[in-house]
Amino acid sequence: MHCPFCRHPDSRVVDSRTADDGTAIRRRRQCPDCARRFTTVETASLMVIKRSGVTEPFSRTKVISGVRKACQGRPVTEDALAQLGQRVEEAVRATGSAELTTHDVGLAILGPLQELDLVAYLRFASVYRAFDSLEDFEAAIAELRAGRPPAEEGGGGGTVEVPVPATAAD
């Protein structure tokens, strides 16, 4: 690592600590030539290959901003979006691959988003899967309904037994 002050080609690591929830390492370094100290942050690179073929670094912020659009007008908090972003990043890093396609990132988003909010999931899926007809929406809704317990469908369609009080006529 070159010293940012004197451009000496070497430096000595004085201290190392984890940062950003363990996804990065913060290192305090000292130049052996000018004796000045500086800090570096190291992260494992994770690149995303876009449809156009362009490669760019993975960005949790971009994931959150894309999902935020799908959640517009929905009861989803910023904390929930941040947690979703972290889950997506953990999932794509867990693949062990240094490069992913945007398709892979989209697949990693769909699962946590479905758990977070079904309407936002449908909005995101309609763009991600390029829905172009009403039948595409109907098929996606049918998939969602098939995967949920009957009591949850339609806002609690299960039956509830209500005790009836005894009357004098009984």
C-alpha positions, -999 to +999 in steps of 0.1 A: +000+000+000+015+033-011+016+061+015-009+088+006+014+115+019+048+107+006+040+080-020+064+055-003+057+021-018+053+003+016+035+007+049+032-012+082-001-024+097-004-010+132-040-021+140-067-042+123-104-043+132-136-056+116-160-030+103-195-028+087-209-058+105-179-080+097-179-074+059-148-052+059-115-048+078-103-014+089-065-012+091-045+015+107-012+018+088+021+037+093+045+048+066+081+037+074+095+067+055+075+097+068+061+080+099+026+094+092-004+072+099-035+065+077-065+042+076-076+018+049-107-003+046-106-036+029-137-054+015-141-085-006-150-074-040-183-086-054-191-075-090-225-075-107-227-081-145-255-060-159-276-069-189-255-046-211-224-065-201-210-037-180-196-048-146-200-027-115-195-033-078-224-047-058-243-020-040-266-026-010-278+010-014-290+002-050-308-029-038-326-008-011-335+020-035-350-004-060-370-022-033-380+012-018-398+020-051-418-012-049-427-004-013-439+031-020-472+037-001-468+004+018-463+001+056-426-008+053-401+010+075-366+021+066-353-004+092-371-032+074-356-021+041-321-019+056-325-055+070-337-067+036-306-051+020-284-068+045-301-102+039-297-098+001-260-090+004-254-119+028-272-142+004-253-131-027-219-132-008-228-167+005-228-180-031-190-177-030-189-162-065-169-130-072-193-121-100-231-123-102-256-113-128-284-088-122-307-118-125-290-135-095-294-103-075-331-101-084-337-137-073-320-129-040-343-099-035-376-118-043-375-141-013-370-116+015-393-091-002-421-117-004-418-121+034-418-084+039-448-073+019-468-092-008-480-061-027-444-048-029-433-083-040-458-083-068-447-048-079-411-058-079-417-091-096-438-074-123-408-054-133-381-080-126-400-108-145-412-083-172-449-091-168-467-080-200-502-092-195-529-096-168-524-134-170-488-129-157-502-111-126-529-137-121-503-165-123-481-148-097-510-142-074-520-179-078-485-189-068-486-167-037-520-181-027-509-217-032-479-211-009-499-196+020-520-214+046-558-210+040-564-190+072-541-163+059-558-159+025-583-131+020-576-115+054-583-145+076-610-166+058-611-192+085-642-198+107-644-187+143-666-203+168-685-178+190-701-192+222-738-185+224-751-176+258-778-199+272-813-183+274-843-190+297-861-207+269-835-235+268 
